[in-house]
Amino acid sequence: MSGDLNEGPLAPAATVTPPSPKVTRREKRRQRRRRRKIGEEILGWILVPLILLAGYWAINAGFAFFGTTPSVVFDQLKQAKTALEKREAR
């Protein structure tokens, strides 16, 4: 009886896992689609801000190249619009 007290905890019994069923072609295609969609989402979250930032820099570089600012360009466009409106009113 006293020998039972000195024994340690029992080791867990080895469990037999059944072999996983083979993945069908249809399921493989679904997995590939899911991965591709996730990859496209991640790529979109990275590329869209980069494209917008590059567009902003390109517009600023274009204005700097021609030595002007956006406000001057908009003022000139307004002047052209009013001149055309006056011309049509005649």
C-alpha positions as CSV (number, residue, x, y, z in Angstrom):
1,M,0.0,0.0,0.0
2,S,2.7,2.4,0.8
3,G,4.4,1.8,-2.5
4,D,1.4,3.3,-4.4
5,L,2.0,6.7,-2.7
6,N,5.4,7.1,-4.1
7,E,4.4,6.7,-7.7
8,G,4.2,9.8,-9.9
9,P,1.3,11.0,-12.0
10,L,0.2,8.7,-14.7
11,A,1.5,9.3,-18.2
12,P,-1.2,10.3,-20.7
13,A,-2.4,7.5,-22.9
14,A,-1.3,7.7,-26.5
15,T,-4.2,8.7,-28.7
16,V,-4.6,7.4,-32.2
17,T,-5.5,10.1,-34.6
18,P,-7.4,9.0,-37.6
19,P,-5.7,9.8,-40.9
20,S,-7.0,13.1,-42.3
21,P,-9.1,12.7,-45.4
22,K,-7.4,13.8,-48.7
23,V,-8.3,17.2,-49.9
24,T,-10.4,17.1,-53.1
25,R,-9.5,19.2,-56.2
26,R,-12.5,21.5,-55.5
27,E,-11.3,22.1,-51.9
28,K,-7.8,22.8,-53.1
29,R,-9.2,25.3,-55.6
30,R,-11.2,27.0,-52.9
31,Q,-8.1,27.2,-50.7
32,R,-6.1,28.8,-53.5
33,R,-8.8,31.3,-54.2
34,R,-9.0,32.2,-50.5
35,R,-5.2,32.7,-50.3
36,R,-5.2,34.7,-53.6
37,K,-8.0,37.0,-52.3
38,I,-6.2,37.6,-49.0
39,G,-3.0,38.3,-50.9
40,E,-4.7,40.8,-53.2
41,E,-6.3,42.6,-50.2
42,I,-2.9,42.9,-48.6
43,L,-1.3,44.1,-51.8
44,G,-4.1,46.6,-52.3
45,W,-3.7,48.0,-48.8
46,I,0.0,48.6,-49.6
47,L,-0.2,49.7,-53.3
48,V,-3.2,52.1,-53.2
49,P,-1.6,54.5,-50.7
50,L,1.7,54.3,-52.6
51,I,-0.1,55.2,-55.9
52,L,-1.9,58.1,-54.3
53,L,1.3,59.4,-52.8
54,A,3.2,59.1,-56.1
55,G,0.4,60.9,-57.8
56,Y,0.5,63.8,-55.3
57,W,4.3,64.0,-55.7
58,A,4.0,64.0,-59.5
59,I,1.5,66.8,-59.5
60,N,3.7,68.9,-57.1
61,A,6.7,68.1,-59.3
62,G,4.8,69.2,-62.4
63,F,3.8,72.5,-60.7
64,A,7.4,73.1,-59.6
65,F,8.7,72.3,-63.1
66,F,6.4,75.0,-64.6
67,G,7.1,77.4,-61.7
68,T,3.5,77.8,-60.5
69,T,1.2,76.7,-57.7
70,P,-2.2,75.1,-57.7
71,S,-3.9,78.3,-56.5
72,V,-2.5,80.3,-59.4
73,V,-3.7,77.6,-61.9
74,F,-7.2,77.6,-60.4
75,D,-7.4,81.4,-60.5
76,Q,-6.4,81.4,-64.2
77,L,-9.0,78.7,-64.9
78,K,-11.7,80.9,-63.2
79,Q,-10.6,83.9,-65.3
80,A,-10.8,81.8,-68.5
81,K,-14.3,80.6,-67.5
82,T,-15.6,84.1,-66.8
83,A,-14.1,85.3,-70.1
84,L,-15.9,82.5,-72.0
85,E,-19.1,83.2,-70.2
86,K,-18.9,86.9,-71.2
87,R,-18.2,85.9,-74.8
88,E,-21.2,83.6,-74.9
89,A,-23.5,86.3,-73.4
90,R,-22.9,88.6,-76.4
